[in-house]
Every structure is written in structure tokens, then in C-alpha cells.
Amino acid sequence: MRRLAVLMITLVLMALPGTADQQRHVLYDGGSSYPRVIRLDNGRILASVTTNDGAQGVGVIMASDDGGHSFTQIAAIRDPAAAAGRGICCSTLFEMPSPLGSLAKGTVLWANTAEYAAPRETKRAKQRLWASADRGRTWRFLSDIAVAPNEHNTWEPSLSVAGDGALVAFFSDETDKVNHDQKLVQVRSVDGVTWTHYKETVVSDEWNVRPGMINTIRLPDGTYFMTYEVCNNDKLHLCSAYFRRSSDGWDYGDPRDLGTLVKTADGKQGRHTPVPAWSPGPGPRGTVLLITEMLVHNGGALAEGNGGTILANDNAGAGPWYEIPAPIHVAGVDNEGCRNFSPGLLPSTDGKSVLEVTTDYDRGVCKTYYATGPLDP
């Protein structure tokens, strides 16, 4: 009788959304980081991670043609700038929504950071851009988005297409060390090859304040929603997530305005590595989703949903955010470079569920996992 009662309770708990982890699967069974996932216009889902084959940095491209139930590796990008231990990091995926120069609509882009670990005397960190015309199977190097002018690093490229059709790349820039420890900057291109109009996106006049981890999505109304972390500006809320908006995808307002803090009605905040996504639900007019490495209370203490919470907002960021259990709950998350570090989200086309990709340790190896769960507040 007791065994039956325990079984019944277990079944009830499993039926309640958010009370049990979704079953997670290994996306890439090896050391990996910075997982990203997108849905192409033909329905194929692509995911990417960065890894190392000995001293060679590699970008691994995975594909799913069954809605994210299973993935198969279809490509490996072996960046020469990431050879000989010079380092690979911080990649992103993007599908071109319109033609750009010789790039057709539907061209898939992959951008990465390379050479950040090269010897100091020769180091010039690079943001590198690659293109695929066959939905991720084969890749060619397209351009250096940016090359550091000195030995200090640049990081974490992300891509967007502005309202005028130009390709925009954002990244974290540490090369202005005289004035700023780190700032967020942007450049643009009309062909994917030549990059111009370098300018600051988010910056503080306090040297040690570090905005970083920038990502931008376009909302259905044609406006743009940008998220990033700001570190060292508040001792209680280290590296909390902020957002700002743009009508044209290029002008995001005064760079010295740090933006709007993402927080719930009871003061909880996402901390570190914010990555946004737009979903048709659960909000009646759609919902902005945000996943971060950590979730903390207003005083800075770890919150109950730390390592397993999506923050959501049905008003394009206005007002308080609310919590949705993430498909994967990573235990022990506390600001280190693997557990739930820079995860990614892909909502379903009906807004009822979401696919998550994230990282966690498996016997000392940082592996990438995926799972799908309901978008149920």
C-alpha cells in the first residue's frame, strides 16, 4: 500500500509542469561550450558548440530534422586562427533573412572568437565569420569581423540584420584599457566581408564596470530587443542582466545608459550570460524569454530556481518579468565556466514548448545537453 501511494504521488508530480526535470540528452559528447540553437526557414534545427581537437579549436555543427528530438553532427569548422592552442570561444549561429551582397537569403552564418589564448607578443584576438550555403553542411571563411589592435582580448560576437538590411555584429571589447576594462561595441557590413562604422554600444565611464555577453533578437513588430550583462556596477547584483531596445537595429540609444534591469515582481534577477528568444506564447501577444546562468534574489543570494529558470515578459520587456521552469535544471550553478554557462533557447513555433541547450559536468568533462519542456509559468 505504501509503495502504491509513493507511485501515485510520483505520477502526480511528473504531471505537474516544472516539478521535475525534463529528460536531458547529450548534444555533444565531449568537452564543449557556448551552445547555440536556431530554426532555419525550412524547419531544420541547427545547434553549434565550440570544442578542441588537441590544440586545434573546432566549431561543431549539429542538425535535427525531427523537431529537436535527436541531433546528428553534420560539420566541423576547423579555424586556422584557432590552431596551435591559440583558442576558440564564444560562437553564435544566424540565418540571413534577406540577401546581403553575394550571400543569398537563407545563408547560415557562424561567428566565433579566436586567438585570445595566443602568446601575448603575437596575440590579436579576432571575431571570425563563416558562411554555409547548404544549411550547415559545408562552410567557408567569409571575413574577420574585427581584429584587436593590441594584445587585449575581444569576445562573444553576435549577429543581427538592421532595418536597412545591413549585417550588424556586436562584441565585447577589452582593447581600450586606458579608458575601460571592457565595453560593448558594434560594426556593420553590406556584404559580410568589409566591416565599418565601429562604435560603442554600451559603455561606462567607471573603468572597472564591464558590460558584456551581448545578444540581439528582432521582434515580430520589427523592433529589436538587446540583452547583456553589466558586471561590477553594483556589489549586490554582480553581472545582472539588462536590456535595451531599438527601432532600427543600429541605434540603441545613449551608449552610457546602462539600460533596464531584468527583474521579477519580487526582485529576482538573472545573473551572467543572458541569452534572449522570442516565443509566440505563453503571452497572448507573444513573450520575450531570457535564460541566464544564475538566478538570484534582490539581495544577491541564490534563488530557488537557480540553474533552471527562464525569465519571461509578455510586454517586450516593460514591467516585471516572471519565472518559467527551464527544461534542464543544472545543479550547483555558482558563477563558473561550465555549469549552465551561456545556454540557448529555441521556442516551438506554437509557443507551447521550448528547446534548451546548456552545459554541465559529466565526470569532470563539460558536456552540452539538450531537452524540451513546456512553456508553462
BATI-285011 format. One record per residue (C-alpha): residue in three letters; x negated, y negated, z negated. Coordinates in steps of 0.25 Angstrom, whole numbers, padded with zeros to 4 digits, always signed. Each point is the difference from the previous one (the first is absolute). Layout:
BEGIN
AlaXYZ ...
//
This chain:
BEGIN
Met+0000+0000+0000 Arg-0011-0010-0003 Arg-0007+0004+0013 Leu+0013-0003+0007 Ala+0001-0014-0007 Val-0014-0004+0003 Leu+0002+0004+0015 Met+0013-0008+0001 Ile-0007-0012-0006 Thr-0011+0001+0010 Leu+0009+0001+0012 Val+0008-0012-0005 Leu-0013-0008-0002 Met-0005+0004+0014 Ala+0013-0005+0006 Leu-0002-0014-0006 Pro-0008-0009+0009 Gly-0013-0005-0006 Thr+0000+0010-0012 Ala-0010+0010+0006 Asp-0012-0002+0010 Gln+0003+0004+0015 Gln-0009+0011+0004 Arg-0012-0006+0006 His-0009+0006+0011 Val-0014-0002+0004 Leu-0001-0009+0012 Tyr-0016+0001+0001 Asp-0007+0011-0008 Gly-0013-0007-0003 Gly-0005-0013-0006 Ser+0008-0011+0006 Ser+0005-0014-0003 Tyr+0009-0012+0005 Pro+0011+0009+0006 Arg+0010-0008+0010 Val+0012+0005+0007 Ile+0009-0006+0011 Arg+0011+0005+0009 Leu-0002-0002+0015 Asp+0011-0005+0009 Asn+0002+0014+0005 Gly+0002+0006-0014 Arg-0014+0006-0002 Ile-0006-0003-0014 Leu-0014-0003+0000 Ala-0009+0000-0013 Ser-0014-0004-0002 Val-0011+0002-0011 Thr-0015-0003+0000 Thr-0010+0010-0004 Asn-0014+0004+0002 Asp-0007+0012+0007 Gly-0013+0000-0007 Ala-0006-0014+0003 Gln+0010-0003+0011 Gly+0012-0008-0003 Val+0013+0005+0007 Gly+0014-0004+0002 Val+0010+0011+0000 Ile+0013-0001+0008 Met+0011+0010-0004 Ala+0014+0001+0007 Ser+0013+0005-0003 Asp+0011+0003+0010 Asp+0010+0006-0010 Gly+0003-0013-0008 Gly-0011+0001-0010 His+0002+0015-0004 Ser-0013+0004+0005 Phe-0013-0007+0006 Thr-0011+0005+0009 Gln-0013-0007+0002 Ile-0001-0005+0015 Ala-0012-0009+0000 Ala-0013-0004-0008 Ile-0006-0013+0003 Arg-0015+0000-0003 Asp-0004-0014-0001 Pro-0015-0002+0004 Ala+0000-0012-0010 Ala+0004+0009-0011 Ala-0012+0010+0003 Ala-0012+0003-0009 Gly+0008-0003-0012 Arg+0003-0014+0003 Gly+0014+0001-0005 Ile+0014+0001+0005 Cys+0013-0005-0007 Cys+0013-0007+0000 Ser+0007+0004+0013 Thr+0013-0003+0005 Leu+0010+0004+0011 Phe+0008-0009+0009 Glu+0009+0002+0013 Met+0000-0011+0010 Pro+0015-0005+0001 Ser-0004-0007+0013 Pro-0011-0001+0010 Leu-0013-0007-0003 Gly-0010-0003+0011 Ser-0003+0014+0006 Leu+0007+0007-0012 Ala+0014+0005+0003 Lys+0012+0000-0009 Gly-0001+0012-0009 Thr-0016+0000+0000 Val-0004+0005-0014 Leu-0010-0007-0007 Trp-0009+0004-0012 Ala-0009-0009-0007 Asn-0011+0003-0011 Thr-0011-0006-0008 Ala-0014+0005+0003 Glu-0014-0003-0004 Tyr+0003-0005-0014 Ala-0010+0010-0006 Ala-0012-0003+0009 Pro-0013-0004-0006 Arg+0001-0015-0004 Glu-0011-0005+0009 Thr+0008+0005+0012 Lys+0015+0000-0005 Arg+0010-0007+0008 Ala+0014+0006-0004 Lys+0009+0001+0012 Gln+0015+0001+0002 Arg+0002+0009+0012 Leu+0011+0002+0010 Trp+0004+0013+0008 Ala+0011+0003+0010 Ser+0007+0012+0004 Ala+0009+0000+0013 Asp+0005+0015-0003 Arg+0007-0002-0013 Gly-0012+0003-0009 Arg-0007+0012+0007 Thr-0012-0008+0007 Trp-0006-0013-0005 Arg-0010-0010+0006 Phe-0007-0011-0007 Leu+0006-0014+0003 Ser-0007-0011-0008 Asp-0006-0005-0012 Ile+0011-0008-0007 Ala-0011-0007-0009 Val-0014+0002-0003 Ala-0005-0005-0013 Pro-0010-0012+0001 Asn-0009+0005-0011 Glu-0002+0012-0010 His+0013-0002-0007 Asn+0012+0009+0003 Thr+0013-0001+0007 Trp+0011+0010-0002 Glu+0014+0005+0002 Pro+0005-0004+0014 Ser+0015-0001+0003 Leu+0007-0003+0013 Ser+0012-0007+0004 Val+0006-0007+0013 Ala+0004-0014-0001 Gly+0012-0006+0006 Asp-0008-0006+0011 Gly-0005+0015+0004 Ala-0014-0002-0005 Leu-0006+0012-0008 Val-0004-0005-0014 Ala-0010+0006-0009 Phe-0001-0003-0015 Phe-0011+0005-0009 Ser-0007-0003-0013 Asp-0013-0008+0001 Glu-0011-0001-0010 Thr-0010-0007+0009 Asp+0003-0014-0006 Lys-0007+0003-0013 Val-0004-0015-0003 Asn+0015-0004-0001 His+0008+0013-0002 Asp-0003+0014-0005 Gln+0011+0005+0010 Lys+0011-0006+0008 Leu+0010+0005+0010 Val-0002-0005+0015 Gln+0006+0002+0014 Val-0004+0000+0014 Arg+0008+0002+0013 Ser-0002+0006+0014 Val+0008-0001+0013 Asp-0007+0012+0006 Gly-0005+0009-0012 Val-0014-0003+0004 Thr-0003-0014-0003 Trp+0003-0006-0014 Thr+0002-0015-0003 His+0006-0010-0010 Tyr-0006+0006-0013 Lys+0007-0007-0011 Glu+0003+0002-0015 Thr+0013+0007-0004 Val-0001+0001-0015 Val-0011-0006-0008 Ser-0002-0006-0014 Asp-0010-0012-0004 Glu-0003+0008-0012 Trp-0012+0008+0004 Asn+0003+0013-0007 Val+0015+0002+0005 Arg+0000+0011+0010 Pro+0012+0001+0010 Gly-0001+0013+0007 Met+0007+0012+0006 Ile+0009-0008+0010 Asn+0011+0007+0009 Thr+0011-0006+0008 Ile+0013+0005+0006 Arg+0010-0006+0009 Leu+0014+0000-0005 Pro+0013+0002+0009 Asp+0003-0015+0000 Gly-0014-0003+0007 Thr-0006-0006-0012 Tyr-0013+0006-0007 Phe-0002+0005-0014 Met-0014+0001-0005 Thr-0005+0007-0013 Tyr-0014+0000-0007 Glu-0006+0001-0014 Val-0006-0012-0008 Cys-0011+0004-0010 Asn-0006-0008-0011 Asn+0010-0011+0000 Asp+0008+0005-0012 Lys-0007+0008-0011 Leu+0014+0007-0004 His+0003+0004+0015 Leu-0013+0004+0006 Cys+0002+0002+0015 Ser+0015-0001+0001 Ala+0008+0000+0013 Tyr+0004-0013+0006 Phe+0008-0003+0013 Arg+0002-0012+0010 Arg+0008-0001+0013 Ser-0002-0006+0014 Ser+0010-0004+0011 Asp-0011+0002+0011 Gly-0009+0011-0005 Trp-0012-0010+0000 Asp+0003-0011-0010 Tyr+0002+0005-0014 Gly+0000-0014-0006 Asp-0011-0006-0009 Pro-0011+0010-0002 Arg-0003-0006-0014 Asp+0014+0004-0004 Leu-0001+0014-0006 Gly+0014+0004+0003 Thr+0011+0006-0007 Leu-0002+0011-0011 Val+0007+0013+0002 Lys+0008+0004-0013 Thr+0012+0006-0005 Ala+0011-0006-0008 Asp-0007+0006-0013 Gly-0013-0005+0005 Lys-0007+0012+0005 Gln-0010-0002+0011 Gly-0007+0008+0011 Arg-0016-0001-0002 His-0010+0003+0010 Thr+0000+0005+0015 Pro+0014-0005+0004 Val+0006+0005+0013 Pro+0014-0004+0005 Ala+0010+0006+0009 Trp+0014-0004+0005 Ser+0011+0010-0001 Pro+0015+0000+0005 Gly+0004+0004-0014 Pro+0004+0001-0011 Gly+0003-0015+0000 Pro+0013-0003+0009 Arg-0009-0010+0009 Gly-0013+0008-0001 Thr-0011+0001-0011 Val-0014-0004-0001 Leu-0008+0011-0007 Leu-0013-0002-0007 Ile-0009+0011-0005 Thr-0012-0003-0009 Glu-0011+0008-0007 Met+0005-0003-0014 Leu+0013-0005-0007 Val-0002-0009-0013 His+0009-0007-0010 Asn+0000-0015-0001 Gly-0011+0001-0011 Gly-0009+0008+0009 Ala+0003+0014-0007 Leu+0002+0012+0009 Ala+0015+0002+0003 Glu+0008+0013+0000 Gly+0000+0001+0015 Asn-0015-0003+0002 Gly-0005+0008+0012 Gly+0013+0004+0005 Thr+0009-0012+0003 Ile+0004-0008+0012 Leu+0005-0015-0002 Ala+0011-0004+0008 Asn+0007-0013+0004 Asp+0013-0002+0008 Asn-0002-0015+0003 Ala-0013-0001+0007 Gly-0008-0002-0013 Ala+0009-0010-0006 Gly+0004+0003-0015 Pro-0003+0012-0008 Trp-0005+0013+0005 Tyr+0005+0013-0004 Glu-0006+0014-0002 Ile+0002+0013+0008 Pro-0008+0013-0003 Ala-0010+0003+0010 Pro-0001+0013+0007 Ile-0013+0003-0007 His-0004-0003-0014 Val-0015+0000-0002 Ala-0004+0002-0015 Gly-0010-0008-0007 Val-0001-0012+0009 Asp-0008-0011-0006 Asn-0008-0008+0010 Glu-0010+0009+0006 Gly-0003+0003+0015 Cys+0008+0013+0002 Arg+0013+0002-0008 Asn+0011-0007+0008 Phe-0010-0010+0006 Ser+0006-0007+0012 Pro+0012+0009+0003 Gly+0009-0001+0012 Leu+0015+0000+0003 Leu+0009+0004+0012 Pro+0015-0002-0002 Ser+0009+0009+0007 Thr+0008-0006+0012 Asp+0013+0000-0008 Gly-0006-0006-0013 Lys+0004+0012-0008 Ser-0014+0006-0003 Val-0015-0004+0001 Leu-0013+0008+0003 Glu-0011-0003-0009 Val-0015+0002+0003 Thr-0010-0001-0012 Thr-0013+0005-0006 Asp-0002+0008-0013 Tyr-0012+0009-0005 Asp+0000+0015+0002 Arg-0011+0006-0008 Gly-0009-0012+0002 Val+0004-0003+0014 Cys+0008-0012+0004 Lys+0010+0006+0010 Thr+0012-0006+0007 Tyr+0014+0005-0002 Tyr+0014-0003+0006 Ala+0014+0002-0004 Thr+0014-0005+0003 Gly+0010-0004-0010 Pro+0014-0008-0001 Leu+0001-0015-0001 Asp+0008+0000-0012 Pro-0001-0011-0010 
//
